[in-house]
Amino acid sequence: MTRVLAGLAAAGLSLGAALAGPPNAVVLMIDDLNDYVGVLGGHPQARTPAIDRLARSGVLFTCAHCNDPICAPSRASLFTGVYPHTSRNFSFDNWDENPVLAAGKTMMAHFRDNGYRVLGAGKVMHNRDKQEWDEVGVRTQYGPVNDNGSYGAKDIPGHSSVPMPFRGIGPIDGSFAPLSDVPVHPDGSRGWFFREWSQKENRMVSTPYRYVSEDDRDPLPDEAVAAWFVRRIGERAAEKDGKPFFMACGFIRPHTPLYAPKRFFDMFPPETVTLPVIRAGDKDDTSFHGYLPGDSKGPGYYRLLKESYPTVEEGLKKYLQAYLACVAFVDEQVGRVVDAIDRSPFGDNTIVVLASDHGYNHGQKDFLFKNAPWEESTRIPLIVRAPGVSRAGGECGRPVSSIDIYPTLVDLCGLKGDTRRSDKGSRLEGHSLRPLLADPSGGTWTGPDVALTAIFAGGASKSAVAAQHYTVRSERWRYILYPDGKEELYDHAADPREWTNLAADPSAQATKRDLKRKLLGMIGAALTPP
């Protein structure tokens, strides 16, 4: 079989095309995962053996970036293949009510139109994608949380062991603890709950999550997603309906609340956690903070963490312990899914893509959140394993982005037909990664030599293209352009932590002009209102 695979790769053919018809495709989406992955080296203590194994069996893109560093627009762009500046969907508007995106086909719809069985579980798109699937296995659930219904509607705090004022952020972002630390409620009771909307009662309701011990508890949502996948891929082998499948698993962790079984927290005692290398005053030569209202999450969360612990370093160690624990936890779920693929009859004919929707800042530039224009927020893990095409253990350093995933799968799976429902939609705007899968260092790349990210600037001009922040990342440089013309420029060859803004440096002006030209060239057609 190895010789067959090698021969097919040399001929530019997929194993599916040669032996078993159209290949299957699996997309693994991980929420809020930055480069804290073993093979990316973002944090020296990150434990991701399953993701690392997947990378060794496929191609790892080491300079991959999201197109909008917050959940909803990032996922809308990835699964429709349309840039935010084209759709003008920069934030949390419903993607299916956007005129451009609604007139196009999601990745799932296009696979279905090509005869695929389309199955998904967990958080794939941010919302409103139930109708895109033939089957939804597990719905999106961020919990468990600490709300037993005894709190006022606007007074639900974070986990009871998190000190104030950080705990006051709320039950999602203000919470981090092992499951064994069962929260205490205002009435003195203890317990975990899921909080969700009841259509029947027309209100939010709390339902118990059973936790007795590490070995006697209900599964967490990500565990349920992995279990669903393992079961369904086994059943697909027996169903024999003649259809290839497209399956997606959407894992929540390490999105907040940062809860995981205690054994994952035990991997990272807080006193041993290595902090990111943060330079005092690093934000002083940047502009982004100046555009944010006083209650913005990134700088606000950082400030509240400082106020909640004796030192900000102690607070960051606690927070990072939880983040690293949740990364290790979700890595285990990824391993269950990939092992199930490899053990199944489909292993040699199934493409696997692993990606995150965006990264996360952990105190760099006094920012604790996502949705920022810097490396920690825009960089994502991206791995593609395509039997018969990808080079096992390959690494590609070209700048690519989430927008390239949809056209890559169209290319690898031989999907036919227009990805638009009408001429009001946009054609796919990314480029197939296939040449880089076959030859990660020398493959012919037809896409841009920069990865483009838009950052929602808020305010009344929420859909105006020129009113947003933008950044492009080349192999060496990052350039940031704000709507009032302010700029930032970082040389990753000399300054990988983006500490020194070179936008005013005389020696960097030619580079800055070139990157600005490329950025405006990518968004220029969208600057004129439709």
GULO-237468 format. One line per field, with one value per residue (C-alpha): residue in three letters; y, z, x; residue number from 1. Coordinates in Angstrom, 3 decimals. Layout:
% GULO-237468
residuo <- (ALA|...)
c2 <- (Y|...)
c3 <- (Z|...)
c1 <- (X|...)
num <- (NUM|...)
//
This chain:
% GULO-237468
residuo <- (MET|THR|ARG|VAL|LEU|ALA|GLY|LEU|ALA|ALA|ALA|GLY|LEU|SER|LEU|GLY|ALA|ALA|LEU|ALA|GLY|PRO|PRO|ASN|ALA|VAL|VAL|LEU|MET|ILE|ASP|ASP|LEU|ASN|ASP|TYR|VAL|GLY|VAL|LEU|GLY|GLY|HIS|PRO|GLN|ALA|ARG|THR|PRO|ALA|ILE|ASP|ARG|LEU|ALA|ARG|SER|GLY|VAL|LEU|PHE|THR|CYS|ALA|HIS|CYS|ASN|ASP|PRO|ILE|CYS|ALA|PRO|SER|ARG|ALA|SER|LEU|PHE|THR|GLY|VAL|TYR|PRO|HIS|THR|SER|ARG|ASN|PHE|SER|PHE|ASP|ASN|TRP|ASP|GLU|ASN|PRO|VAL|LEU|ALA|ALA|GLY|LYS|THR|MET|MET|ALA|HIS|PHE|ARG|ASP|ASN|GLY|TYR|ARG|VAL|LEU|GLY|ALA|GLY|LYS|VAL|MET|HIS|ASN|ARG|ASP|LYS|GLN|GLU|TRP|ASP|GLU|VAL|GLY|VAL|ARG|THR|GLN|TYR|GLY|PRO|VAL|ASN|ASP|ASN|GLY|SER|TYR|GLY|ALA|LYS|ASP|ILE|PRO|GLY|HIS|SER|SER|VAL|PRO|MET|PRO|PHE|ARG|GLY|ILE|GLY|PRO|ILE|ASP|GLY|SER|PHE|ALA|PRO|LEU|SER|ASP|VAL|PRO|VAL|HIS|PRO|ASP|GLY|SER|ARG|GLY|TRP|PHE|PHE|ARG|GLU|TRP|SER|GLN|LYS|GLU|ASN|ARG|MET|VAL|SER|THR|PRO|TYR|ARG|TYR|VAL|SER|GLU|ASP|ASP|ARG|ASP|PRO|LEU|PRO|ASP|GLU|ALA|VAL|ALA|ALA|TRP|PHE|VAL|ARG|ARG|ILE|GLY|GLU|ARG|ALA|ALA|GLU|LYS|ASP|GLY|LYS|PRO|PHE|PHE|MET|ALA|CYS|GLY|PHE|ILE|ARG|PRO|HIS|THR|PRO|LEU|TYR|ALA|PRO|LYS|ARG|PHE|PHE|ASP|MET|PHE|PRO|PRO|GLU|THR|VAL|THR|LEU|PRO|VAL|ILE|ARG|ALA|GLY|ASP|LYS|ASP|ASP|THR|SER|PHE|HIS|GLY|TYR|LEU|PRO|GLY|ASP|SER|LYS|GLY|PRO|GLY|TYR|TYR|ARG|LEU|LEU|LYS|GLU|SER|TYR|PRO|THR|VAL|GLU|GLU|GLY|LEU|LYS|LYS|TYR|LEU|GLN|ALA|TYR|LEU|ALA|CYS|VAL|ALA|PHE|VAL|ASP|GLU|GLN|VAL|GLY|ARG|VAL|VAL|ASP|ALA|ILE|ASP|ARG|SER|PRO|PHE|GLY|ASP|ASN|THR|ILE|VAL|VAL|LEU|ALA|SER|ASP|HIS|GLY|TYR|ASN|HIS|GLY|GLN|LYS|ASP|PHE|LEU|PHE|LYS|ASN|ALA|PRO|TRP|GLU|GLU|SER|THR|ARG|ILE|PRO|LEU|ILE|VAL|ARG|ALA|PRO|GLY|VAL|SER|ARG|ALA|GLY|GLY|GLU|CYS|GLY|ARG|PRO|VAL|SER|SER|ILE|ASP|ILE|TYR|PRO|THR|LEU|VAL|ASP|LEU|CYS|GLY|LEU|LYS|GLY|ASP|THR|ARG|ARG|SER|ASP|LYS|GLY|SER|ARG|LEU|GLU|GLY|HIS|SER|LEU|ARG|PRO|LEU|LEU|ALA|ASP|PRO|SER|GLY|GLY|THR|TRP|THR|GLY|PRO|ASP|VAL|ALA|LEU|THR|ALA|ILE|PHE|ALA|GLY|GLY|ALA|SER|LYS|SER|ALA|VAL|ALA|ALA|GLN|HIS|TYR|THR|VAL|ARG|SER|GLU|ARG|TRP|ARG|TYR|ILE|LEU|TYR|PRO|ASP|GLY|LYS|GLU|GLU|LEU|TYR|ASP|HIS|ALA|ALA|ASP|PRO|ARG|GLU|TRP|THR|ASN|LEU|ALA|ALA|ASP|PRO|SER|ALA|GLN|ALA|THR|LYS|ARG|ASP|LEU|LYS|ARG|LYS|LEU|LEU|GLY|MET|ILE|GLY|ALA|ALA|LEU|THR|PRO|PRO)
c2 <- (0.000|2.390|2.017|2.620|5.810|7.034|6.331|8.108|11.134|11.292|11.150|13.872|11.546|10.895|7.349|7.888|8.821|5.741|3.044|3.787|6.657|10.087|10.425|11.072|14.242|14.992|18.486|18.876|22.383|23.440|26.592|29.312|27.198|29.337|27.977|26.243|22.958|20.775|20.845|24.627|25.366|28.152|27.082|24.823|22.855|22.205|18.526|17.581|14.095|13.343|16.583|16.106|12.570|13.895|16.537|13.866|11.952|14.998|18.543|21.177|24.799|26.767|30.231|29.713|32.508|33.116|35.688|37.232|36.493|35.847|32.849|33.762|35.620|33.368|30.237|31.912|32.808|29.386|27.379|29.684|30.418|34.167|36.867|39.071|42.192|40.701|39.642|42.571|40.021|41.157|40.273|38.376|39.067|35.909|34.587|33.104|36.545|38.094|38.736|37.507|34.439|33.397|33.450|31.025|27.413|26.377|23.690|21.224|22.147|21.818|18.381|17.330|18.576|16.348|13.232|13.168|12.183|15.220|14.737|17.074|17.386|20.145|23.696|23.802|27.086|29.461|29.157|28.608|25.756|22.944|23.046|22.520|18.923|15.612|14.708|16.681|14.343|16.579|20.194|23.019|23.270|25.402|24.010|22.741|25.968|26.878|28.227|26.207|28.785|30.520|33.530|36.606|36.755|39.318|38.176|34.820|34.929|32.802|29.760|30.118|29.415|32.214|35.408|38.635|40.829|38.370|36.028|38.838|38.523|35.713|31.938|31.574|33.855|34.229|30.539|28.143|25.082|21.305|19.411|18.094|21.647|21.502|25.081|26.506|28.420|31.346|28.989|26.930|23.994|22.572|21.250|21.575|22.521|23.074|26.340|26.548|28.074|26.202|26.769|25.217|27.567|30.525|31.122|29.936|26.819|24.943|21.174|19.155|17.775|14.668|14.659|12.222|11.663|11.605|8.089|8.546|11.479|12.451|13.019|16.555|17.955|17.388|13.814|13.330|14.692|12.273|9.342|10.236|10.259|6.911|5.357|6.940|6.117|2.511|2.604|4.192|1.094|-0.996|1.357|0.763|3.454|4.007|7.611|9.106|11.170|14.587|14.699|17.526|17.581|20.916|20.847|23.653|23.536|25.505|28.061|29.297|28.197|26.489|23.279|19.839|16.699|17.109|14.815|17.393|20.190|17.962|17.951|21.656|22.647|26.429|27.104|25.277|26.942|28.905|32.340|33.860|36.180|39.561|42.880|45.673|48.548|46.417|48.059|51.580|51.686|50.106|51.689|48.964|49.725|53.290|52.173|50.032|51.187|51.042|47.798|45.883|42.264|42.014|44.849|44.615|40.943|41.571|44.402|42.318|39.416|41.802|43.061|39.540|38.145|39.447|39.730|39.504|36.714|34.580|35.222|34.355|31.128|30.049|30.999|29.322|26.152|25.919|26.753|24.179|21.601|22.211|21.966|18.594|17.513|18.382|16.780|13.520|13.851|14.533|11.344|9.320|10.640|10.153|6.657|5.773|6.925|4.962|1.794|2.044|0.758|4.409|5.248|5.189|7.182|9.919|13.441|14.955|18.700|20.106|23.831|26.396|29.366|31.819|32.189|33.822|36.413|35.483|38.835|39.977|43.710|43.764|41.758|38.619|37.478|36.926|39.480|41.379|42.129|40.452|37.044|35.393|36.066|35.456|32.419|29.036|25.385|23.963|20.359|18.574|14.853|13.772|10.140|9.829|13.589|15.029|14.403|12.803|14.959|17.918|21.487|24.500|28.000|29.930|32.271|30.655|31.155|29.646|30.846|28.216|25.188|25.124|25.319|22.735|20.237|21.046|20.265|17.123|15.648|16.639|18.513|19.912|22.789|26.389|27.170|30.020|29.721|32.894|35.624|37.627|35.214|35.250|32.662|30.942|33.430|31.137|28.912|25.175|24.039|20.884|21.905|22.604|19.253|17.424|19.656|21.750|23.724|24.031|23.580|26.149|28.439|30.427|32.339|35.638|35.801|37.332|36.070|38.666|39.133|41.622|42.781|44.247|47.872|48.170|51.288|52.318|51.441|47.763|46.634|49.355|47.785|50.861|51.237|47.991|47.111|44.871|43.003|40.963|38.432|37.538|34.938|37.584|40.581|41.625|44.874|46.397|49.184|50.992|52.875|56.291|55.402|54.458|51.554|48.876|46.832|43.919|41.985|38.359|37.466|39.720|40.221|37.120|38.463|41.668|43.932|46.694|48.614|49.621|51.573|54.843|53.352|54.934|51.675|49.808|52.214|50.243|47.084|48.926|50.417|47.016|45.320|48.165|47.885|44.163|44.655|47.335|45.265|42.424|44.523|47.348|46.106|45.980|49.530|50.953|50.337|47.965)
c3 <- (0.000|0.738|-2.834|-4.184|-2.157|-3.278|-6.919|-6.716|-5.069|-7.802|-10.427|-8.694|-7.978|-4.784|-3.529|-3.587|-7.266|-8.150|-5.939|-4.049|-5.678|-4.093|-0.870|2.435|4.352|8.082|9.537|13.176|14.490|17.805|19.555|20.714|20.200|19.524|18.788|22.184|20.323|20.616|16.944|16.737|19.827|21.079|24.712|26.013|28.287|25.832|25.703|22.415|21.439|19.265|17.276|16.938|15.551|13.053|11.950|11.395|9.148|7.064|6.362|9.079|8.001|10.380|9.209|9.032|10.145|10.628|8.590|11.592|15.136|16.823|16.603|14.511|11.536|11.447|11.089|8.696|6.447|6.685|5.885|3.108|1.551|1.523|3.145|5.804|3.737|0.801|2.821|5.275|8.009|10.550|13.855|15.348|12.770|11.702|8.741|7.071|6.974|5.266|1.599|0.227|2.435|2.133|-1.645|-1.452|-0.400|2.782|2.539|3.879|1.300|-1.544|-0.364|-0.151|-3.675|-4.785|-3.354|0.066|3.327|5.587|9.352|12.112|15.880|18.310|17.404|13.725|12.534|15.399|15.122|12.807|10.834|11.869|8.480|6.729|7.935|7.111|10.740|13.823|16.429|19.446|19.782|20.853|24.629|26.473|29.929|32.469|34.428|38.031|37.616|39.485|38.874|42.245|40.726|39.367|35.585|35.394|38.411|37.384|38.415|37.369|39.262|43.045|43.455|41.072|43.067|42.500|40.508|37.750|38.808|38.117|34.374|34.315|34.082|30.730|30.622|34.409|35.117|35.300|37.550|37.464|37.486|40.931|42.271|42.369|42.580|45.530|44.914|46.788|48.577|49.897|47.577|45.331|41.813|38.107|35.632|31.969|31.234|27.968|26.338|26.664|23.718|25.720|28.691|26.667|29.118|30.204|32.350|34.344|34.191|36.414|35.177|37.188|38.750|41.533|40.785|37.937|37.101|37.817|35.897|32.748|29.654|28.851|25.542|23.747|25.013|23.707|20.290|20.106|21.225|18.597|15.888|16.946|16.893|13.620|11.621|12.704|11.610|8.272|7.454|7.878|6.277|2.733|1.110|-1.511|-0.491|0.570|3.762|5.003|8.804|11.141|14.848|16.613|19.937|22.447|24.607|25.156|24.843|28.221|30.722|31.194|32.804|32.366|34.469|37.338|35.816|33.101|35.637|37.560|34.512|35.073|38.736|38.685|40.439|37.586|34.701|32.361|31.585|28.112|27.738|28.205|28.013|30.287|28.307|25.188|24.240|24.373|20.698|19.488|18.605|19.066|22.711|21.759|19.613|22.318|24.744|28.439|29.036|26.182|27.007|26.114|28.198|30.674|31.412|31.841|34.291|36.293|36.505|37.903|40.489|41.528|42.508|44.534|41.279|37.636|37.259|39.807|38.017|34.632|35.998|37.263|33.985|31.891|33.977|33.025|29.363|29.018|30.818|28.382|25.412|26.692|27.253|23.743|22.295|23.844|22.053|18.769|19.327|19.764|16.489|14.444|15.884|14.884|11.317|11.133|12.465|10.110|6.520|5.441|6.769|3.425|1.675|4.199|4.182|7.645|8.261|11.736|12.374|15.014|14.456|15.869|18.545|21.975|23.768|27.273|28.622|25.729|25.211|28.344|26.493|27.724|25.021|21.279|18.636|18.398|15.349|16.682|16.175|19.281|18.096|14.362|14.195|14.114|13.914|10.477|9.505|6.343|5.783|2.303|1.513|-1.756|-1.948|1.236|2.233|5.675|8.148|5.781|7.063|5.009|6.084|3.454|4.830|4.279|5.986|6.874|3.577|1.796|3.475|1.437|-2.021|-0.907|-0.118|-3.383|-5.221|-3.290|-3.438|-7.032|-6.146|-9.131|-9.682|-8.606|-4.910|-5.310|-5.083|-7.093|-8.658|-5.437|-3.816|-4.012|-5.623|-3.322|-2.515|-1.163|-3.030|-2.987|-0.755|-2.825|-4.410|-0.934|0.345|-2.326|-2.017|1.188|0.481|-3.302|-4.465|-6.830|-4.799|-6.667|-3.630|-2.186|-0.369|2.678|4.947|5.509|8.773|9.467|13.024|13.798|14.907|16.439|16.311|13.932|10.739|11.533|7.909|6.319|4.870|5.335|8.981|10.169|11.274|9.008|9.253|6.788|7.651|5.201|5.899|7.591|8.396|10.020|8.927|10.642|9.180|11.273|9.732|10.558|8.860|11.915|11.310|12.971|11.425|12.949|11.647|12.696|11.669|14.403|16.609|16.745|19.773|17.956|20.588|18.339|16.022|12.999|11.195|11.622|11.076|7.949|6.992|6.894|4.716|1.475|3.210|4.813|1.499|-0.190|2.495|2.536|-1.232|-0.939|1.843|-0.041|-3.198|-1.446|0.053|-2.493|-4.571|-1.423|-0.322|-2.563|-1.089|-3.183)
c1 <- (0.000|2.877|4.175|0.677|0.371|3.773|2.970|-0.350|1.239|3.870|1.117|-0.852|-3.784|-5.690|-6.081|-9.839|-9.814|-7.790|-9.267|-12.415|-14.238|-14.456|-12.464|-14.179|-13.363|-13.213|-12.772|-11.746|-12.440|-10.916|-12.112|-9.691|-6.566|-3.505|-0.026|0.213|0.703|3.769|4.731|4.239|6.308|4.058|4.399|7.184|4.854|2.009|1.096|-0.559|0.645|-2.394|-2.195|1.553|1.008|-1.519|0.990|3.627|1.214|0.267|1.442|1.716|1.287|3.483|2.370|-1.398|-3.723|-7.419|-9.346|-11.125|-9.893|-13.232|-15.544|-18.598|-17.095|-14.038|-16.157|-18.575|-15.643|-13.997|-17.143|-18.375|-14.979|-15.664|-13.518|-15.160|-14.451|-16.359|-19.404|-19.113|-19.704|-17.098|-18.748|-21.670|-24.370|-26.210|-24.248|-27.340|-28.980|-25.971|-26.895|-23.563|-23.165|-26.811|-26.419|-23.524|-23.217|-21.520|-18.907|-21.461|-24.100|-21.599|-20.517|-24.177|-24.828|-21.965|-23.563|-21.912|-23.548|-22.953|-22.713|-21.584|-21.377|-20.487|-19.505|-18.667|-20.093|-20.785|-24.548|-27.511|-25.964|-28.322|-30.006|-26.657|-26.316|-27.973|-27.354|-26.350|-24.923|-24.203|-25.306|-23.014|-22.628|-20.059|-20.726|-20.925|-21.359|-22.053|-25.610|-28.244|-30.959|-30.571|-28.789|-30.496|-30.661|-27.840|-25.868|-24.415|-20.737|-17.840|-16.626|-16.754|-13.026|-12.020|-11.381|-13.230|-13.307|-12.364|-15.155|-17.613|-16.987|-19.547|-19.968|-18.184|-15.139|-14.857|-14.394|-11.464|-11.161|-10.858|-14.153|-13.292|-13.669|-17.457|-18.809|-20.737|-23.989|-25.599|-27.978|-25.035|-25.582|-22.883|-23.120|-22.461|-25.176|-25.822|-27.564|-29.488|-32.520|-35.816|-38.131|-40.959|-40.521|-39.219|-36.368|-32.947|-33.083|-30.443|-30.191|-27.818|-24.533|-23.688|-20.242|-19.388|-15.711|-13.238|-14.400|-18.109|-19.550|-21.385|-19.256|-18.213|-19.504|-16.188|-16.074|-19.613|-18.562|-15.616|-17.789|-20.390|-17.736|-16.269|-19.731|-20.842|-17.736|-18.172|-21.794|-20.901|-18.871|-22.024|-24.550|-23.282|-25.411|-22.731|-22.156|-18.843|-19.075|-18.123|-17.952|-17.025|-16.287|-16.449|-14.588|-15.204|-12.068|-9.881|-12.705|-13.889|-15.093|-11.748|-12.990|-11.458|-11.005|-8.556|-5.925|-5.296|-4.867|-2.449|-0.169|0.494|0.949|0.555|3.852|5.644|3.799|6.034|4.635|4.803|7.754|6.084|7.904|6.731|5.270|4.927|1.634|3.095|4.121|0.852|-2.492|-5.108|-5.945|-6.773|-9.713|-11.302|-14.004|-13.161|-15.055|-13.437|-12.717|-9.017|-7.550|-10.446|-9.859|-6.141|-6.819|-9.324|-6.874|-4.252|-6.744|-7.778|-4.366|-1.430|0.534|-0.465|2.099|0.227|-3.063|-1.594|-0.114|-3.548|-5.196|-2.511|-2.725|-6.392|-5.756|-2.966|-5.118|-7.965|-5.583|-4.342|-7.946|-9.104|-5.981|-7.113|-10.470|-8.689|-6.711|-9.899|-11.274|-8.103|-7.589|-11.160|-10.468|-7.228|-8.853|-11.816|-12.054|-11.900|-8.456|-6.649|-9.360|-10.211|-8.814|-8.360|-8.147|-7.487|-7.788|-8.672|-10.943|-8.334|-5.691|-5.597|-3.459|-2.305|-1.162|1.008|0.489|-1.714|-4.367|-6.150|-8.537|-8.757|-9.856|-6.564|-4.363|-1.223|0.366|-1.107|-4.676|-4.326|-2.033|-3.760|-2.757|-3.566|-2.842|-3.976|-3.592|-4.653|-3.756|-1.904|-1.305|0.192|3.777|3.903|5.786|5.892|6.046|5.082|6.112|4.162|1.492|-1.906|-5.234|-8.595|-10.070|-7.949|-9.546|-12.789|-11.120|-8.559|-11.304|-13.095|-9.863|-8.931|-12.442|-13.137|-16.327|-18.199|-20.578|-20.943|-20.511|-23.008|-26.777|-27.170|-25.072|-25.464|-23.039|-19.268|-17.066|-14.563|-11.808|-9.127|-6.706|-6.155|-3.301|-2.861|0.491|1.877|0.635|2.600|5.669|5.536|8.706|8.656|5.087|3.616|1.376|-1.253|-2.445|-1.209|2.113|0.419|-2.372|-5.110|-7.016|-9.811|-10.555|-13.961|-13.605|-17.075|-19.188|-21.914|-20.038|-20.146|-20.314|-18.181|-15.057|-12.850|-13.919|-12.290|-8.762|-6.653|-3.404|-1.371|1.307|4.067|6.740|8.863|6.657|3.394|1.767|-1.299|-3.442|-6.055|-8.995|-7.530|-4.242|-2.157|0.188|2.279|5.065|6.978|9.971|9.521|13.065|14.458|11.400|9.156|7.261|6.304|7.839|9.168|6.861|8.950|6.226|8.152|11.621|13.180|14.879|11.529|9.529|9.868|8.702|5.790|4.673|4.834|2.739|0.214|-0.113|-0.769|-3.311|-5.224|-5.012|-6.821|-9.608|-9.681|-12.609|-14.728|-13.983|-16.731|-20.219|-22.373)
num <- (1|2|3|4|5|6|7|8|9|10|11|12|13|14|15|16|17|18|19|20|21|22|23|24|25|26|27|28|29|30|31|32|33|34|35|36|37|38|39|40|41|42|43|44|45|46|47|48|49|50|51|52|53|54|55|56|57|58|59|60|61|62|63|64|65|66|67|68|69|70|71|72|73|74|75|76|77|78|79|80|81|82|83|84|85|86|87|88|89|90|91|92|93|94|95|96|97|98|99|100|101|102|103|104|105|106|107|108|109|110|111|112|113|114|115|116|117|118|119|120|121|122|123|124|125|126|127|128|129|130|131|132|133|134|135|136|137|138|139|140|141|142|143|144|145|146|147|148|149|150|151|152|153|154|155|156|157|158|159|160|161|162|163|164|165|166|167|168|169|170|171|172|173|174|175|176|177|178|179|180|181|182|183|184|185|186|187|188|189|190|191|192|193|194|195|196|197|198|199|200|201|202|203|204|205|206|207|208|209|210|211|212|213|214|215|216|217|218|219|220|221|222|223|224|225|226|227|228|229|230|231|232|233|234|235|236|237|238|239|240|241|242|243|244|245|246|247|248|249|250|251|252|253|254|255|256|257|258|259|260|261|262|263|264|265|266|267|268|269|270|271|272|273|274|275|276|277|278|279|280|281|282|283|284|285|286|287|288|289|290|291|292|293|294|295|296|297|298|299|300|301|302|303|304|305|306|307|308|309|310|311|312|313|314|315|316|317|318|319|320|321|322|323|324|325|326|327|328|329|330|331|332|333|334|335|336|337|338|339|340|341|342|343|344|345|346|347|348|349|350|351|352|353|354|355|356|357|358|359|360|361|362|363|364|365|366|367|368|369|370|371|372|373|374|375|376|377|378|379|380|381|382|383|384|385|386|387|388|389|390|391|392|393|394|395|396|397|398|399|400|401|402|403|404|405|406|407|408|409|410|411|412|413|414|415|416|417|418|419|420|421|422|423|424|425|426|427|428|429|430|431|432|433|434|435|436|437|438|439|440|441|442|443|444|445|446|447|448|449|450|451|452|453|454|455|456|457|458|459|460|461|462|463|464|465|466|467|468|469|470|471|472|473|474|475|476|477|478|479|480|481|482|483|484|485|486|487|488|489|490|491|492|493|494|495|496|497|498|499|500|501|502|503|504|505|506|507|508|509|510|511|512|513|514|515|516|517|518|519|520|521|522|523|524|525|526|527|528|529|530)
//
